[in-house]
């Protein structure tokens, strides 16, 4: 599913995961994606989601993201910043 330049996989528990993007430059992952009129909390960045997207310069992650898959940012050669909100459970 596509929402605001990001592709998502919808999970059974009314959450969703980022699969890929069409965006370049600064990317802000929303806490909630609205897909077909329903709200889904963004909880994960899937494996390889941004792999080889060499025009991404920064990514802001909401505190709802609790999982980042392997190689999510592999070969993102221009990526300089990954910004996490203050209260994240990514790093217990």
Secondary structure, 3 states (H helix, E strand, C coil): CEECCEEEEECCCCEEEEEEECCCEEEECCCEEEECCEEEEEEEECCCCCCCCCCEEEEEECCCCCEECCCCCCCCCCCCEEEECCCCCCCC
